[in-house]
């Protein structure tokens, strides 16, 4: 259940400007300035005074480095939309711990409900989620540590105007909050990269009424060859399942995709795209050199996974000019297999992609010229390993070059404005008499060429 939790974005902005002299000076509640900030008034002054009461005169506000809430003080309402709270993050001089104070606004003014210390050296993120379906948000704080890719997690529940800290005995590299088990309760999904002690893993934490805190319930192994996460999405992965799509980079610079989803019948968290060979090494058919990430490529509200392979070309052709074909695949959650829904030739340099007609798959190849900003499509003769007739050329002209071009020779497909400059994507269509079924029309090319969003 998602709600609009952030209620005073203008109030949050003031905490982005703090002037520290010998200790902690007044907090600026307006735009950042190199002059002495104006003294806070009203609610802002009360919150500032409470922080000073908890921390003393020498403190420094701490800012989350990731997530939706980037202020050192986050203000929010409960899910019931009545009580108003503030969460303050700060460190105290000569104290190795970081601190969190949870402050409430009552009729008599602001007061601190509780303050807690943590051994982290930085703040990764703040999350506000209703973990136990009681209609009130719990506060989750991820704490980072120097020289470590692992973050720790703390959770805090506000109950009867008191704050209860909930211990969470798990670390993470990235975190996703979503109902991946589809039981109408939010799950905490922790994604962890390998370290010297443990392999890469994914874990689902759920709130335990018995233990009154989130605990680990389900887990699966991730590809330990992945050294960093490039793109993480939560959404429809097909077969009526919601899942997490993880594009990650391996230590050799290649990208690979993992898809996590939950099987309610087997009560298992699955990662079917990763398997192991005879040596026990992880293998994945999505491994690719190209920096192409998963996306909903065809607008069907299902996230597709890219599988990239080089197109055919003569043996003496410059490998750098040979285009790749990207097969966009959906996963069958019943058996973990991939099915191609679309084949494209991606041109990230010029910002467009071309959808290969079904009749062209295996029968047509493409060659690009970065210098000329052109992509040519040819009939491919597999028997002689040679190029046949040209079928199509796609160009990207600068605005000035297009104005000078003999425009009657081209079909203008897209006019693109970017960073104050204009360019034009245009095409020339050619015909072949040997393979007439491969010929396409202007109406075809207008549907098949799309800008990369």
Secondary structure, 3 states (H helix, E strand, C coil): CCCCCECCHHHHHHHHCEEECCCEEEECCCCCCCCCCCCCCHHHHHHHHHHHHHHCCCEEECCCCCCCCCCCEEEEECCCCCCEEEEEEEEECCCCCEEEEEEEEECCEEEEEEEEEECCCEEEEEEEECCCCCCCCEEEEEEECCCCCCEEEEEEEEECCEEEEEEEEEEECEEEEECCCCCCCCEEEEEECCCCCCCCEEEEEEEECCCCEEEEEEEEECCCCEEEEEEEEEEEEECCEEEEEEEEEECCCCEEEEEEEEECCCCEEECCCCEECCCCCEECCCCECCCCCCECCCCCCCCEEEEEEECCCCCCCCHHHECEEEEEEEEECCCCEEEEEEEEEEECCCCEEEECCHHHCCCEEEEEECCCCEEEEEEEECCCCEEEEEEEEEEEEEHHHHHHCCHHHCEEEEEEEECCEEEEEEEEECCCCCCHHHCCCHHHHHHHEEECC
